[in-house]
Amino acid sequence: MALLMDRRYNPFRDFEDINRAFFGDNSLAEFKTDIRDVGDGFVLEADLPGFKKEDIKLSLNGDTLTIKAERHSDFEDQDKKSGYLRCERSYGSYSRSFDVTGVDVSQISASYNDGVLRIRLPKQAPKQPDARTIVIE
């Protein structure tokens, strides 16, 4: 019965299929993030529902922090493909990069809980101007 209910006429289904075919289905291609200034640093929160912690990689290259997440599916396996009636969930590799200029990169920390990756980005301590006495010759 549930399968039959899904077959009801939906006037927008064709439009959604055309949109997906033309633009591709990139619902997770750019996973959503929030960045907050918390005074002594920043907190970046990225929505990565359905990922395992071990499938998420953080890398730092200079002043660029990159988040990469990869999700696999049974649908990719040809032997299991025949059992699917419908496959809408997104699978693949997703990444985003962020400029971390002004961040103390040695103190960056991260946690992952309930599908949300939280990265703590402490600000660099402001450089104090050199104060010294200059001897007159």
N, C-alpha and C positions, 0 to 999 in steps of 0.2 A: 504494500500500500504506500509506503514512504517513497518508493521509487516512482510510482505513478504520480504522486503529488508534485514531484520535482519536474515532471513533464508538462505541467500546466503552461499555458501560453503566457509569455512574458514579453511585452512589446519592446522592452529595452535590451533583451538578451542579444539580439542580432547587432544592435549598436555597440554593446560592450565587446562582442566578439570581433567586430571590425576594428574598434579602437585598440584592442589587445593585439590583433594581428598587425596593425599598422605601426603602432608605437612600441609594441612589446609589453610584456607584463613585468614592470619594474617596481612592484610594490615594496620590495625590500632593497632594491638596488642602491637606494640612498636611505639607509635606516635613519630614523628620526632621533635627533639629539637636542638636549637642552644644556646650556652652559650658564652657570650662575657665578657671580662674584660674591665670595663669602668673606671679604675683608682681607685676610692674610693669604688668600689663594682663590682658586676657581674649582668648581665641581662640574664635571662633564657627565651627563647621564645619557646613555644611549639605549634605546629600546631594541632588544634582541630576543624577542620571545621565541621559545622553542629550540634555542641553541644550547648545546652542552658547553660547559666552561672550557673543556679541552679543545673545542672547535673555534675558540676566539683567541686571536693573537694580537698582541700590542707590540709595536716596534717604534723605535725612536731613531731618526736619522737627522742629525743636526738639530734644527729647530722645528722639525716636522714629526708629529705623532701620528701614526697610522693604526687604525683599528681594522682588522680583517676577520671576517667570520665566514665559515663554510658549513653548509648543511647538505647532507646527502639524503637520497630517497630510495626506497625499495622500487619505485617506479622506474629508476634508471636500469635496474636489473631486468633483462629481457625475459627471464624465466618467470618473474613475478608480475610482469606488466599485464598479463592477460587477466589477472584477478581484479583489476581496477575498473570500476564503472565510471569514475570521475576523479580527476586529479587536479586540484586547484591550488594547493599549497605551493609556495615558492621554494625552490631549491637552487643551490648554486653557491657562488662565492661573492661576497659583498665586502666593500671596503670604503673607508673615508679617511681623509687626512686633515690634520688640524695644525695650525701654526702655534707653537708654544714659546715664542719669543717672550722673554721676561719671566719665564717659569724656571724654578729651581729643579732641573731635570733629575738631579740625584735623589730627590725626595718624592717623586711621583709614586702614587700607590693606586691600586685598583681592587675592586671587589665585584662579584657578580651574584645577584640574588633575585629570584622571581622574574627572570627575563630582562632585568635592567643591569647594565654595566655601569658602575660608578667609578670615575677616575678622579682622584684628588690631585690637583696641580698647584702646589704651593708657589707663591710669588717669590721672586728673588729678592733678597734683602737690598734695600736701596744702598748704593755705594756712597760712602761718606767721603767728602772731599778731603784730600790730604792736607793736614794742617801742620805747618812746620815754621820754624824761624829761619830766616835767611840772614846769613852773616854778611855784613858789609865789609869789604876789604879796603 
